[in-house]
Amino acid sequence: MRYGVSYHAARVRDLVLVGPDGELASGEGIINTAAYYIHHPILMARPDAVSATHVHTGWGTPFSAEVRSFEPITQEACLFFEDHALFDDEEVQIQSTLAGKRIAEALGANRAVILRNHGLLTVGDSVAESVGSFVQMERVAEAHMKARDAVPISAGAARFAKADLARFGAGRVAFAAMVARHIGDPSVVTR
């Protein structure tokens, strides 16, 4: 998305395509250079991912400062069970693709990564999957921050819940629900 657009007001027309060299390839507006430094190396390392979502949020950012991974303490948390990583690096002001490559390495084949002291990041095979997964991840961070003494469920129960929840593309389902609730007309955010 072009730099300076509020996420609450974002529309398809606000998307920009940035080339491998970091220059604007399609669309109009200013490029968020730090986003390029993070997203480009991730998308190069993950041919299965067409979208990466990273936003500084009210729960994800403070959770990331605790430098810990999620536990299966809620149904939504099971979506990330054994499917997220921790980027335990003090470089929070990302100023190069080298830092982005380190994030990509930490992410590995996972759907998400917690960026130490920086927030959350998800990837997906579509924008809807990536964004929907991000919103779910933010809710998981919120649950972890609010339920300080939560008791996790077993690994077996978490794997079962994850398989059931993910079979329809959990991020896509969440994205569709968000569009219906907040926007109404899906044509303004989807093609």
Residue, then its C-alpha position, 0 to 999 in steps of 0.5 A: m500500500r502506498y505510504g500514508v494511507s490509513y488502514h481504515a480508509a485503504r482501498v484497492r486503488d491505494l495498492v502499489l506494486v514495488g519492483p525488486d529494485g525498490e522502485l514504484a512499478s505500478g500505482e501512484g504515491i510514495i513508497n514506504t521504504a522500511a516496508y520494502y526492506i522487510h517485505h521484499p526479502i520475505l517474498m523472495a524467500r517465500p515463493d508460496a507467499v504473495s502477501a506479507t502484512h505488518v502493522h504496529t498494533g495496540w496488542g501485537t507491539p507490546f506483546s512482541a516486547e515480551v519476546r516470547s511465542f504464543e501458546p495455545i490458550t484460545q481457539e484462535a491461538c491454535l491457528f498459530f500453534e507450531d506455525h509461527a516464529l520469533f525474530d529475536d533481534e534488537e534491530v527494530q528500525i529496519q534500514s536494509t534488505l539485509a535485516g529483512k533477510r534475517i526476518a525471512e530466515a526467522l519466519g522460515a516456512n511459518r505463517a507468522v513471525i513475532l518481531r521482537n519489540h516491533g510487532l507481528l507479521t503474517v504471510g499468505d497466498s493471498v492478500a485476504e489470507s495474510v490480512g485476515s491472519f494478521v487480524q487473528m494474530e493481533r487477537v491472539a496477542e491481546a488474549h495473551m496480554k489479558a489472560r496472564d495466567a492462562v492454562p494452555i491446552s495440550a499439543g494434540a488438542a491444539r493440532f486438532a483445532k488448528a486443522d479444523l480451523a484452517r481447512f477453509g483458509a482461516g485468514r480468508v474467512a476472517f478477512a471476509a467477515m471483517v469486510a462484511r462488518h466494517i465495509g459492506d461492499p467487498s468490491v472496494v477491497t477485492r477484485 
